[in-house]
Structure formats: C-alpha cells, structure tokens
Amino acid sequence: MKSKLLSGRIVKGVGGVFTVLAEERKYTCFSPKKLRYKQLDVLVGDNVQFEDLGKGKGVIVEVLPRKNKLYRPEIANVDLCFLVLASEPQPDFYLADKVLINCFKQGIEPVIVVNKTDLTVDTLNQVQSNYNGIADIVSMSAVSGNVDALKDYISGKVCCFAGQSAVGKTSILNALLPSFNGQVGGLSQKTGRGTHTTRHSSIHKVFDGYVVDTCGFSLCDLDDIRSEDLHLYLDDFVQIGGCKYTSCTHTVEPDCCVRQAVAEGRLNKERYDRYVEEFNELKEKEKDQY
C-alpha cells in the first residue's frame, strides 16, 4: 500500500528530527541525508511534504520553496520579526542595525520591542532617537504581562523574536502563551551578558498567528550584501536622497545629502557612525575575498 503524502510546516527541529504540524496534528519526521545535502539545510518554518508512515511518524520528501530565510536565528518563511531590546543587558545597537538590515533585505516586517520598561525609560528614549520612522516601536514589560500591544502584529502571521539573550524574548512568549512555560534566564554576574536558555527554535500557535521561540545571539552577519549596496537597506538614508552622485555610499563622496543631514541633526549621528563602521567592515571582507 502506497504511503500518503501530507503537507505541513516544521515547528521544531533537533538533531535531524523534526516536528511537523499538518492538519492540526503534530508528526515526528526524519529528513534523509540526500535531501539535506540537496537543500543544504532543513529549517524551522519550512513548508514541507512528507510521507506518512503511520503512528505519528513520517519522512520529509520535499522542502517547498521559501520566501525568505533568516541566518541568526536560522528560520524560514517569516512575515514579521520582533527585535527585542532592553535596559538589561545593555542594548547593542550595532547588532540591532544588522537585524533590521537583514529584515529589509529578506522582506520581513521589523517591529522593535523595548522590554523591561518597568526598570527605566532611558532605553526607550535611545531607541526612539535611533529608529523613529524606520520601524514601529512598542514599549512593554513582560513581567507585568503587558503584551496586548503585540496581538495585532501577530494576527495571521509567522513572527519571530530576535535579540540578545536575557532581553526577555522567552518571558514575552510566556506572557503571550502561558502554557508555553519556557525557561527564563538572567544576566551573568561575571560578564553582565545574558545566559542562553533557549537551545532550539520552535514555532507556537499564538492567537490566530504563529510565534517562533529562538536562541539568543550576540552576532549577526550581513550575508550577501555588498558594501556599495548597504545604504539601500537603510530607509531613512534612502528617503533623504538628493546626493550629487547616484552611486553615493554616504561615506567620503562630496555633496552628500546624508552627511549633511547628520551635520544638521536631521539624521541620528550614532546610527550614521555605525553605518560607516558596518560599511568599512564589509569593504574589508571584500578585500579578503579577492
């Protein structure tokens, strides 16, 4: 008797074993090596076809085309990314810039969530100074359970959380989905950085959408972006426009409207300085490649 083929979404993956949600039922599926070599990887968020072996088991036979892929956290087919920042640990705006750039490149809507506002509003003020008009900014405190502001964003979408460890991603998911009961970490007393508690990405039904719980990270590369194209993924730079040269990188060229906007206080200088650092970082990588 020929096995039945089903379609579903990968909601968890650990060591080559995947949980696939299909027709409101979860299946434990395996991915043959030949498929992993062909696709390079099989990711949480992938839509797949799998062979139903019975008793809740299956074998993935095809990974359907992706609309996007995030590298850190590594997940596929995301509609919206909640970039979580907090006063503790100290926000890494350099990392935040890279997450936002990758979101814009992948066609993912970014929403900046400032958590732990019960401790201080200083971080919220910094975030607004850097990113007003670039992405929606939501302030909240997961400790108080004040997460209703996220409900409309999640509706009908696949959403992920990105940010450093201990900014409160799992606490927010716990508040959104009390049955999740994820382990919450804290700050290392030695380094002042977050300790990793989430080890594997997983997708959970929340309201009438999906939310991905992801591992924290402190590094995010700008994959597949050339230095001369970097400014194209910064909407506030693009909106200024009017530079003398259409290929202006906003670093050293004369008559640059972006640099003029920085000098006049119309563009956040901290954000611009980080852009120059990211631009130079990409230039150095490109030198090493040739």
C-alpha positions as CSV (number, residue, x, y, z in Angstrom):
1,M,0.0,0.0,0.0
2,K,1.4,3.4,-1.0
3,S,2.1,5.8,1.8
4,K,0.2,9.0,2.0
5,L,1.9,12.3,1.3
6,L,1.0,15.2,3.6
7,S,1.9,18.9,3.6
8,G,2.8,20.7,6.8
9,R,5.1,23.3,8.5
10,I,8.2,22.4,10.5
11,V,7.6,23.8,14.0
12,K,10.7,22.3,15.7
13,G,13.9,20.6,14.8
14,V,16.6,18.9,16.9
15,G,19.4,16.9,15.6
16,G,17.8,16.0,12.2
17,V,14.5,15.1,13.9
18,F,11.6,17.5,13.0
19,T,8.2,18.1,14.4
20,V,5.8,18.9,11.6
21,L,2.4,20.4,12.1
22,A,-0.1,19.2,9.5
23,E,-3.9,19.3,9.6
24,E,-3.8,20.4,13.3
25,R,-1.7,17.3,14.2
26,K,2.0,17.0,15.0
27,Y,4.2,14.4,13.3
28,T,7.7,13.3,14.2
29,C,9.6,13.4,10.9
30,F,13.1,12.5,9.7
31,S,15.0,14.1,6.9
32,P,17.1,11.8,4.7
33,K,20.7,12.9,4.2
34,K,20.3,13.1,0.4
35,L,17.5,15.7,0.9
36,R,19.6,17.7,3.4
37,Y,22.6,17.7,1.0
38,K,20.3,18.9,-1.9
39,Q,18.6,21.6,0.1
40,L,21.8,22.4,2.2
41,D,19.5,22.6,5.3
42,V,16.0,22.0,6.6
43,L,14.8,24.8,8.8
44,V,12.1,25.5,11.3
45,G,9.4,27.4,9.4
46,D,9.9,25.4,6.2
47,N,6.8,24.2,4.5
48,V,7.4,20.5,3.5
49,Q,5.8,17.5,2.0
50,F,6.3,14.3,4.0
51,E,5.4,10.6,3.7
52,D,3.0,9.5,6.5
53,L,4.5,6.3,7.9
54,G,1.7,5.9,10.5
55,K,1.6,6.2,14.3
56,G,2.6,9.9,14.0
57,K,5.9,9.2,12.1
58,G,7.0,10.5,8.8
59,V,9.8,11.1,6.3
60,I,10.3,14.5,4.7
61,V,10.5,14.1,0.9
62,E,10.5,17.8,-0.2
63,V,11.1,21.2,1.1
64,L,8.8,23.7,-0.7
65,P,10.2,27.0,-2.0
66,R,11.0,29.6,0.7
67,K,10.0,33.2,0.6
68,N,12.9,34.1,2.9
69,K,15.5,32.9,5.3
70,L,17.0,34.5,8.4
71,Y,20.5,33.3,9.4
72,R,20.6,34.2,13.1
73,P,18.2,33.0,14.3
74,E,18.1,30.5,11.4
75,I,14.5,30.1,10.4
76,A,12.4,30.3,7.2
77,N,9.2,31.9,5.9
78,V,8.9,34.6,8.5
79,D,6.5,37.5,8.0
80,L,7.5,39.7,10.9
81,C,10.4,40.0,13.3
82,F,10.1,41.4,16.8
83,L,13.6,42.9,17.6
84,V,13.7,42.9,21.4
85,L,15.8,45.4,23.2
86,A,16.0,46.1,27.0
87,S,17.9,48.1,29.5
88,E,19.5,44.9,30.8
89,P,21.6,43.6,29.2
90,Q,22.9,46.9,27.7
91,P,21.4,47.3,24.2
92,D,23.7,46.5,21.3
93,F,22.5,48.9,18.6
94,Y,25.2,47.7,16.2
95,L,23.5,44.3,16.4
96,A,20.1,45.9,16.1
97,D,21.1,47.7,12.9
98,K,22.2,44.4,11.4
99,V,19.0,42.6,12.3
100,L,17.0,45.5,10.7
101,I,19.1,45.4,7.5
102,N,18.6,41.7,7.1
103,C,14.9,42.1,7.7
104,F,14.6,44.7,5.0
105,K,16.7,42.6,2.6
106,Q,14.5,39.5,3.3
107,G,11.2,41.3,3.0
108,I,10.4,40.8,6.7
109,E,8.5,43.5,8.6
110,P,10.5,44.6,11.6
111,V,8.9,45.7,14.9
112,I,11.2,47.0,17.7
113,V,10.0,45.9,21.2
114,V,11.5,47.7,24.1
115,N,11.0,45.4,27.1
116,K,11.6,45.9,30.8
117,T,10.2,49.5,30.7
118,D,9.3,48.9,34.4
119,L,13.0,49.4,35.1
120,T,13.8,52.5,33.2
121,V,12.6,54.5,30.1
122,D,16.1,55.5,29.1
123,T,16.4,52.7,26.6
124,L,13.1,53.6,25.1
125,N,14.3,57.1,24.6
126,Q,17.5,55.8,22.9
127,V,15.6,53.5,20.6
128,Q,13.2,56.3,19.6
129,S,16.2,58.6,18.9
130,N,17.8,56.0,16.6
131,Y,14.8,54.4,14.9
132,N,11.8,56.6,14.9
133,G,10.1,56.4,11.4
134,I,12.2,53.3,10.5
135,A,10.1,50.6,12.3
136,D,7.2,50.5,14.7
137,I,8.4,50.8,18.3
138,V,6.4,49.1,21.1
139,S,7.2,49.5,24.7
140,M,6.2,47.0,27.3
141,S,7.0,44.9,30.3
142,A,6.7,41.1,30.1
143,V,7.0,40.9,33.9
144,S,3.7,42.7,34.2
145,G,2.1,40.7,31.4
146,N,1.5,43.8,29.4
147,V,1.9,42.2,25.9
148,D,-1.5,43.0,24.4
149,A,0.2,45.6,22.1
150,L,1.7,42.6,20.2
151,K,-1.6,40.9,19.4
152,D,-2.5,42.8,16.3
153,Y,1.0,42.3,14.9
154,I,0.9,38.5,15.3
155,S,-2.5,38.1,13.8
156,G,-2.3,35.9,10.6
157,K,1.5,36.0,10.5
158,V,4.5,33.9,11.3
159,C,6.6,36.0,13.8
160,C,10.0,35.6,15.3
161,F,11.8,37.2,18.2
162,A,15.4,38.3,17.7
163,G,17.8,39.9,20.2
164,Q,20.4,39.3,22.8
165,S,20.0,36.6,25.5
166,A,18.2,37.8,28.6
167,V,16.3,40.7,26.9
168,G,13.1,38.9,27.7
169,K,12.1,37.0,24.5
170,T,11.0,33.9,26.3
171,S,9.3,36.0,29.1
172,I,7.3,37.7,26.4
173,L,6.3,34.3,24.9
174,N,5.4,33.1,28.3
175,A,3.1,36.1,28.7
176,L,1.6,35.6,25.3
177,L,1.2,31.8,25.8
178,P,1.1,30.8,29.5
179,S,1.0,27.1,28.6
180,F,4.5,27.5,26.9
181,N,6.2,27.8,30.3
182,G,9.6,28.4,28.8
183,Q,12.8,28.6,30.9
184,V,13.8,32.2,31.6
185,G,17.5,33.1,32.0
186,G,19.2,36.1,33.6
187,L,22.4,38.0,33.4
188,S,25.8,36.6,34.1
189,Q,27.2,38.4,37.1
190,K,30.7,38.0,35.6
191,T,30.1,39.4,32.1
192,G,26.8,41.3,32.5
193,R,25.5,39.4,29.5
194,G,22.6,37.2,29.1
195,T,22.9,33.4,29.6
196,H,21.4,31.2,26.9
197,T,18.3,29.3,27.9
198,T,16.6,28.6,24.6
199,R,18.6,25.9,22.8
200,H,16.4,25.2,19.7
201,S,14.0,27.3,17.7
202,S,10.3,26.2,17.8
203,I,7.0,27.6,16.5
204,H,3.9,28.0,18.6
205,K,0.3,28.9,17.8
206,V,-0.5,32.3,19.4
207,F,-3.8,34.0,18.9
208,D,-4.5,33.4,15.2
209,G,-0.9,33.5,14.2
210,Y,2.4,31.8,14.9
211,V,5.4,32.9,17.1
212,V,8.9,31.4,16.9
213,D,10.9,31.0,20.1
214,T,14.6,31.3,19.1
215,C,18.0,31.1,20.6
216,G,19.5,34.4,21.7
217,F,22.6,35.7,19.9
218,S,25.2,38.3,20.1
219,L,26.4,38.3,16.4
220,C,24.6,38.8,13.2
221,D,26.5,38.9,9.8
222,L,25.3,40.9,6.9
223,D,25.2,38.0,4.5
224,D,25.2,38.6,0.7
225,I,25.3,42.4,0.9
226,R,27.9,44.4,-1.0
227,S,29.3,47.4,0.8
228,E,28.2,49.7,-2.0
229,D,24.6,48.4,-1.6
230,L,24.4,48.6,2.2
231,H,22.8,52.1,2.2
232,L,19.9,50.8,0.1
233,Y,18.6,48.8,3.2
234,L,18.5,51.9,5.4
235,D,15.2,53.5,4.7
236,D,16.0,56.8,6.4
237,F,19.1,57.2,4.2
238,V,17.1,56.4,1.0
239,Q,14.3,58.9,1.9
240,I,16.8,61.8,2.3
241,G,18.1,61.3,-1.3
242,G,19.4,64.1,-3.5
243,C,23.1,63.3,-3.4
244,K,25.3,64.6,-6.2
245,Y,26.3,61.0,-7.2
246,T,23.6,58.4,-7.7
247,S,26.2,55.8,-6.5
248,C,27.0,57.8,-3.4
249,T,27.8,55.5,-0.4
250,H,27.4,58.4,2.0
251,T,31.0,57.9,3.4
252,V,33.5,60.1,1.5
253,E,31.8,61.5,-1.6
254,P,31.3,65.3,-1.9
255,D,27.9,66.9,-1.8
256,C,26.4,64.0,0.2
257,C,22.9,64.8,1.5
258,V,23.0,62.1,4.1
259,R,26.2,63.5,5.7
260,Q,24.6,67.0,5.5
261,A,21.5,65.6,7.3
262,V,23.8,64.2,10.1
263,A,25.5,67.6,10.4
264,E,22.2,69.4,10.7
265,G,20.8,66.9,13.2
266,R,18.1,65.6,10.9
267,L,19.7,62.1,11.0
268,N,20.9,60.4,14.2
269,K,24.7,60.6,14.3
270,E,25.1,57.4,16.3
271,R,23.2,55.5,13.7
272,Y,25.3,57.1,10.9
273,D,28.6,56.3,12.6
274,R,27.5,52.6,13.0
275,Y,26.7,52.6,9.3
276,V,30.2,53.8,8.4
277,E,31.6,51.1,10.6
278,E,29.5,48.4,9.0
279,F,30.4,49.7,5.5
280,N,34.1,49.5,6.3
281,E,33.7,46.0,7.8
282,L,32.1,44.9,4.5
283,K,34.9,46.5,2.5
284,E,37.5,44.6,4.5
285,K,35.6,41.4,3.9
286,E,35.5,42.1,0.2
287,K,39.3,42.7,0.1
288,D,39.9,39.3,1.7
289,Q,37.7,37.6,-0.9
290,Y,39.8,38.8,-3.9
